[in-house]
Amino acid sequence: MLVKTYSCAVRGIEATKIAIEVNVTQGIRFFIVGLADHAIRESQQRIELALTNTGFGWPRFRVVINLAPADIRKEGTHFDLPLAIGILAATHQVSSALLGDYLALGELSLDGSVMPVRGVLPMVLMAREEGFRGVIVPYKNAGEASVVDGIEVVTVSDLGSVVSFLNGEPRVIPDKPKATSVFRDQVDPYEIDFTEVRGQEAVKRAMLIAAAGNHNLILIGSPGSGKSMLARRLPTIMPPMSLDESLQTTIIHSVAGRVGPNEGLVRTRPFRTPHHSSSHIALIGGGSSPQPGEISLAHNGILFLDELPEFKRHVLEVLRQPLEEREIHVSRANYRVVYPSDFIIVFHMIGPK
């Protein structure tokens, strides 16, 4: 029997719909085709044990799974859940009536638990744009997924609850707050504040002007004069984040896996402090599997470079283009992605004696 389930592939900060076609026929062996990475190809063992440990049967037939479109590379463990659902539906262990209406995300543990994954927010936004009725996400990703209006969010903790939902068993659906109310009501106070600074009136005025006008800043002075302390308090006097800024920042941190369990929107402006030994790839992003770099994680916030003379020259040179264009284009042999990078850069160095 042939069935289709749906998930997403994330490249940069953009999500693409992926159709998962599962066909079970006479024969043996298990095949996954469609440019799947190692994490997806290894999913057979996780899915097989998750099914058997939760009371479901693993098909003793030939299983072929195609991830379409086949020319897009798919990465990540969030494909575990839709793959398992497809196998269950193809072997008549779960109803396939709702498979076309819901997009599924989640990593499977060997005991059948659905584990949290990264990149949920851009995937849920894509599901809404594609017209899906709802998304099935791990319970610990509920806060992140719930900020998207206009789509149903089904949170699950294990494979059994997913099967119960797809089979139409009654369940209590909690009220889903709107993003505007989450943004308005959620309070994320800074742990430090600019009002704690005593003295340094000239420096505080310069920082106030920098925060108001979105200007870059360099702090030069003797050790112990308070340069780092002042820089860390600069986000607390910047204008409050708008809803759009908060969504943009949360998407970047979601793709990087930096949104904690049950956390919603990022409300405080980022403050990133890369070490002076960081490479230019760590700063701009990229790698074999593209990830946002420090300048993108600092989007709508502060990038603080402590001990400026210690940074390598070619690392500092890569900052020129994102400072001018407010975005970074990362091109490699097998991909090209664009990350936003609108930030204030603050340099710190020890002045002459």
N, C-alpha and C positions, 0 to 999 in steps of 0.2 A: 504494500500500500504506500502511496505517495502523499505526504502532507507537507505543509509549509508553516514555519514559524518565522518570527521577525526579531532582529536585534540591530545593533549599530556597530560601525567602525569609526574610530576617531582618528583624524589626521590633523595635527595642529590643535586648534580649538574648535574645529568644525566636525560635526557628526554626519555620517552617511547611512542611509537605511540599507540593511543587509537582509536578504531573504534566505532562510535556511531551509533547503529542500531535503527531506529525509525519505529515503526509499528503502523498504525492507522487502526482500525477495528470497526465494530459495537459494541456498548456498551457504558459504561460510566467509569469514573475515569481515573486517571493519575498515571503511575507507572514508577519509575526509579530503575533499578537493576544493579548490578555490583560493589558493594563496594564503593558507592558514599558517601561523607561526607555531613555534614549538609548544607554547602554552596551550594552544587549541588542539594540536595533534596529540598531546599527552592527556587530553581530557577524557579519553576512553576509560582509563583506569578509574578516574574520579567518579565519572558518571556511572559506570558499572557497579562499583561498590556502594555508591549512594542509593542506587535503585534497589539493590539486593538487601541493604541494611535497613531500608524503610518498607520492605514487604512487597516490592514490585519485581517483575521478572525482566531479566536481560534477554533480548531476543537471540535465539540460537539459529539465526539466519544470516544472510548477507546484508549488511547495512552500508548503504552509500549515502553520504551527506555532502551536498554541494552548497557552498557559500557564494551566493550571487549578489552583485556581479563579480565574476571570477577574476577580473583584472585589477581589483582593488585589494591591497594587502590587508589582512585582518589580524589583529593582535589583541591579546588580553584574555583574562580568565572569565570575563563577564559573559562569554558565549556558553559557558557550562549549562546554565539554566535553560536557555532556549533549545540547546541540543538535546537535553534530557526530556524536555516537554515534547519535542518532535518525535523522539524514539518511542515515548509512551503513547502518543497519539497514533503513530504508524502501526503499533502492535495492539491497538484497541484497548489500552489500559486507562485512557483518559479521553474525554470528549474533545473533538476538534472543532466544535461549533464556534468557539471564541478566539481561536488562534489568529485569525486575520484582523481582529479588533484590538489586540493588545501586543505591545512590544515588551519583551522580557529581557531582564538583565540580572546577573548574579553568578557568583562563584559557588560551586558545590563542595562541601566538606564530605569526607568519607562516610559520616553518619547521616548524611542527608540534609544537614544544616545549610542555609543559604547565607553566604558570607558577603560582606560589603565589597564594593568595587569602586574604582575611581572613574571620573569622567561622567557621572550620572547627570549632572545639570545640562550640559550640551546635548546629551542623548534625549532627555525628556523634552527639551525645546524642539529638537528635530522631530520627535514623535507628534507633537502638537501641530507643527507645520505640515507634516505628512497626512494629517487627518485621522490619526489613531484615536480610538475611544479612550484608551488609558495605557498605563505602563505597569509592569510587575517588577518591583524593585526589592532588594533586601531591606529588612526592617531598620538596620542601622543607617541606611541611606535615605530614610523617610524625610528628615528635615531638609535635606538638600533638594529632593524631588518636589516637595510640597510647595516650594516658592513659585512654581510655574502655574499660572492660572489657565483655566479652560481645558483641563485634562484630568482624568481620574487617575489617582495613584493608589495602586494595590500593593501594600507592604506584606511581605511574607518572611517567615523565620526558618521554614524548612520545606522540603519537597512535598510533604504530605499536605500542607496548607495550600500549596500551588495547585495540586490535583483536586482538592476539595473545591477551590474557587472555579477551576475550569469545568468541573462537573456540575456546577450550578448549585452547590449546597449553600444554604443561607449563611451570611456572614454580616457582622456589624461593620459598617464603613464609617469611620470617624469623620467628623466635620473637618474639611480641609480649608485652612485659612488662606485668604488671598495674599498675594505677594506684597500688595500695598500695606495691608494690615500687619504682616510680619515685619516689614521694613519700619513701619511707624512704631510698633509696640516693642520690638526687640531692643534690649539695652545691652550694649557691649562697652562698658566704660574702660578707658585706658587705665592701666595700673599706675602710670606715672602722669605728671601734669606739669605744664610750663610754669604754673604759679609757684611751684616749689623752688624755683631759682631765685636766689637772693643776690642782689648786686648785678654786675655785668650789664648795665643799662644800655651801653652802646651796642653790644652784641645782640641783646634781646630786640632792640629796635631794628637792626639789620635782618634778624631772622623773621620778625613780624612782616617786614617789607617783602622778604623772599616768599613767605607763605601766602601773602595776599596776592602777589603778582606772579606766582609760579616760577620764581627765578631760581637758578642754581646758586650754590653757595660753597665757599671754601673757608675753613676755619684754621687759622694758623696761630700757634701760641706755644708756650712752654708746657712741659708735662705737668699734669695736675691742675691746670687752669680751668678745667670744666668743659673742654671742647666736645668730648663724646657725650657727656651728660646733657649738654644743650641740644646736640643733634638728635638724641633719642626722644627728646620732648617736642621736637618740631612738628610731628604729626598731630599733636594735641591742639595746636592753634591753627591748623589748616581748616578750610571750610568743610562742613559735614558732607559726607558722601551722598550723592543723589541715588535714586533707585537704579538708574541705568549704570552708574559707576559701580554700584554694589554688585549688580548682576555680572558686569564684565569681569570684575575682580574675582568673583566666586567661580565663574567658568574657568578662568586660568588656574586657580588653585585646585579646582575639582579635577581638571585634566592631570595636574601634577600630583594628585593624591594627597593634598594638604588640607582637605576639609575633614574635620573630625567626625566621629559617629554622632548622628542625630543633630549635627549643626546645620543651620540654615544659611542665610546670607552673611557674607563677610561685611561687617559694619565699620570696622576700624581700618584706617589707611595703613597699607603694608609698610613695613620698615625692614629692609633687607640689608644685611651686613656681610657680604662675601669676604672670605679671608684673602689676604694678599697673594697667597699661593694659588688661587683659583685660576683655571685655564680660561681661554677665551670662549670655549664651547660651554663651560659652566655659566658664563656671563650671558651669552646671546642665545643659548639653547641649541637643540639639534641632537646629535648622536645617532647611533644605528637605529634606535627607535625614538623618533623626535619627541622631545620634551621641552617645555618652556624653561628658559634660563632665568638668571637672577634679575635681569632688566625687565622681563615680562612679569615675574612674580612681584616686582615693585610697581607695577602699573597702577596708576592713581595714588601712588604713595611716594616713599623715599628710598633711594638707593644710596647707602652710606659707605664710602670707601675710606676705611681707616688706614692711616699711615700710607698716604698716596705715593711717596717715592718708592715704596717697597713693591708696588705693582709693576709687572713687566710692561715694557713699552707697547708691544703688539696687543696686549690685553686692553690697554687704555685706548689704542687706536680704533678698536672695533666699536667703541661707544659713540664715535662721531656721527655715523649715519642714523642710528636710532634717536639720538638727541635732536637731530634736525627734522626727521620725518615722523617721529613719534610712533614708529613701528619698525619691526626687524624682519627682513626677508632672509630665510634660511634655505639655501639651495644645496642639495646633495645629488649624488648620481641617481638615486631612486626616489627622491621626493623633493617637493618644494612647498614650504609652509610659511605663513605670515603670522607673527605674533604681535599684539599691541605692546607698546612700551612707552607710555606717556608718564613720565616720572620726574621728580626733582632730584638732582644728584647733589650730594653734599660730600665734599672732600675734607679730609682732616690730615694735617701734618704738623710736625714740630717746627717752630720757627727758629731763626738764627739766635744764638746766644748773645 
